Amino acid sequence: MNGRHDLGPAPIRPHDLLRVRGAGDLMGDEPPAWVRGALDLAPFVVVRRAASAPPLIPVGVRGAGRAQRAAAFIPRAAVVGRMAPEDLAVARAWRTTSRAMAFPHFALLEAVATTLEAAGLPWGPVGSLGFELASGHPCLTQTSDIDLLLRPPAPISRDLAASLCAVLSDFPIRIDAQMDVPGGAVALSEYASGAARIVLRSSDGPRLVTDPWQEDMP
C-alpha cells in the first residue's frame, strides 16, 4: 500500500500513517542517527496522541526494533499521503501481502474483520502489523501481537465490549485492541472489565475516568 495522496478535509487522527518526504521535514529535538535511514527505507510516520499546535502534527518514527522509536513533529504541508487504519481494513490489505504465508497474523485478520464488522464497528490494524501493511516494509515478527484500533461511531455497551473480547481472546495470537472515544482512547479489555474507573489515554496524558464517552474528570 502506498498511502492515500489526497488528504481531503478529514482531520488527521492518532494512528494514521502519514507518508512524508524524508527526515528533513521533521521538527523538534535532533532525531537519533538511525531516523534518516529508517525514513529512506519506509517514508512513513505514525500520528501520536500528543498535544501540538497546528499546523504541526505529533508523529513517531519506527526503526528496526522496539528500541528505535523517535518522537517528532511534522508540518501538515510536508505530508504527501495518508493511510488510516480503517483504510487498511476496507481494502483487505492483508490479502495481497507477500509475507502472508510466513505470518499467520495476516490470515487472522479475516476472522477479526468478520467479528468486528458484524458488530458494526469501524476498525483497522495498527502497530507493526498496520505499519507493514501500509508501507510495505517488513517489520512484523513471529512474536508480534495483533494490535487493533476500533473507532465506534457511537458509544458501545460494556456487554458488547465483553463479548468482543471473549471472541478475540480465543485467537491463537494475542490481540491488543484499543477503542477511540471522545477524549482519547481506552483499552477494549479494560472497558469490558466493568471496572469503576479506567485509564483514558488523552493528548494531555493518561487519566482515570468513570465514563470514557463523557470525558469526565476523576
N, C-alpha and C positions, 0 to 999 in steps of 0.2 A: 504494500500500500504506500502511496506517495504523499498522501495528505490532501485535503481539500485546499484549493488555491483561492477560492472565493470566501473571504472572511464574513461577508454579509453583516447584517445589523445585530445578530445574536451576540450576547455577551460571552467573553472568554471565561471559562469556569475552571476550577481546580480539577486536575487530572486530564484536562485536554492536552493533547500532544501538538506542539507547535513546530512547524518546520521553519528553520532560521537560516540566515546566510552564513553564519560562522561565529567563531568566538569573539571576533572584533565588535560584534553588536552587544555583547554582554556588558552590563553596568553593575557597579557595586565594588566589593573588595577585589583585589587582584586574585584571579582564579588560579587554582593549582596548575602545575605544568601539564598534567595529563588532559586538561579540558580541551585544548585545541585539537589534539589528536582524536579525542572521542567525537568531537563535532565534525571533524573531517570524515570519519567513518560513518557516522549517523547524525546528520544535522537536525536533530530533534531535541527539544527540551520539554519538560513536563511542568504544567502550571501548578504552583504550590498554593496551599491555603495559607496566605500570609497577608498582612496589611501592606498596602502600597499606595502610591499617589499616581493617579492617571497622568499621562498615558503609559506609565511603567507597569509591567506585568511581572509578578514574582514567579520565578521559574527555578527548576532544578535540572542539573546536568547529570546524566548517568555515565559512569565509566565502566571499567572492565569487571569490577566486583563491588561488593557491598561497601568496602572501604572508600570507594571512589564515588562520592556524591558531593556536588557543589551547589550552593545556593547563589542565585544572582537575580538580576532584574533585566528586562529587555523592553525597549520601546515598542509599542504596537506597530509602528511603521516598519519595524525590522522583520515582522512576521510575514512569511510568504505562503504559508499554508497551515491549515488546522485540521486535526482529526479528533473528534470527540469519542469517548469510549463507546457511546451508543452507535456511532457510525460503523465501528468495527463489528458490532453485533448485527446490525441491519444488513451489512454487506457479507456476513458469514465469512469473514476474512480468514478464519482458520481452515477453511476448506481448500484453500489454494496455496498454503504454505508448503515449502519444500521439505520442512522438517516434521511433517505430520506423522510419518511412520516411526520417527525416533522418539517422540514425546507423546505420551497418552493424554497430556493436558489438552491438546487441540481437539481430539475426539470427544472428550468430556464436555467441551463447550456446547456440543449439540444437545446434550441432556440438560445442561444448565439453561440453554435457550428455551427448551420446551417447558421447564419448570417455571421460569420467571415470566415468560410471555403468556403462559396460561393464567397467571395471576394479574396480568395487565400492567406489568412493571417494566418501564424502560430501564435498560441495564447495558453494561459493557465491561470487557476485561480491562484491568489496569495493571500496574506493577510491571514486572519483567515480561509477562505474557502479552499485555497490551502494547508495551513498547516494541517488542519484536514484531508483532502483527502490523503495527503502524509504520515502522521504519524499515522492516526487512532485515534488520541487523540481528544476528543470533545472540541472545543474552539469556534465554531460558536454560535452566539446568534441571537434572533429574530430581533434585531436592526442592525445586521451586514450588511454592504454594500456587493456587489459582486465586488471584486477587480480583474481586469484582466490585463494581460501583453500581448501586441502584439509585435511580432518580425518580421516585414516585411523583406523579402529577398532583396527588392529594395525600393527606395523611392516611397511613395504613394502621390497622389494629395490631396490638401485640400478639393476638392469637394468630393472625396471618403470618406475622414475622416468625413466630414459633414453629408453625407448620412448614414454612420455607426452610428454616434452619434444620428441622428434622430430616427433610429430604436431602439437603445439601451435605449434611453430616454423614450420610451413607455412602458418599462418593469415595473412591479409593485414594484420592489425593485431597489433602486438606484445602478447604475453601475458606477464604477470609473475605467476607462481604461487609461493605460499609454502605450506609444509606445517606444520601443528601437530604437535609432538612433545611428549613428557612435560615437558620443561623449558622449552619456549618455541616457537620457530618457526625453520625453515630455508628457504632458497630451494630450490625443487624443482630448478632447474638446477644449483645448486652441489652438492646431494646426488647428483644424477645424474652429475656430472663424474668421480666416483671420487677426488676429492682426499682426501688422508690426513686433513686436518683442515678442518672447515668452520665457518662462523660460526653460532652459536646465539644468537638474539635472545631473551633472557630478561627477566623483570621486573626483574632487577638490572643489566641492560645486556648488551651483546654479549660473547661469549667464544668461544674456539675449542674444538671438541670433535672427537673421532675417531669417536664413535658417538652421534648425537643421540638415539637411542632409549634410551640408558643414562644420559643426563645426565652424562657423565663430565667430569672437570676436565682442563684442559691439563696 
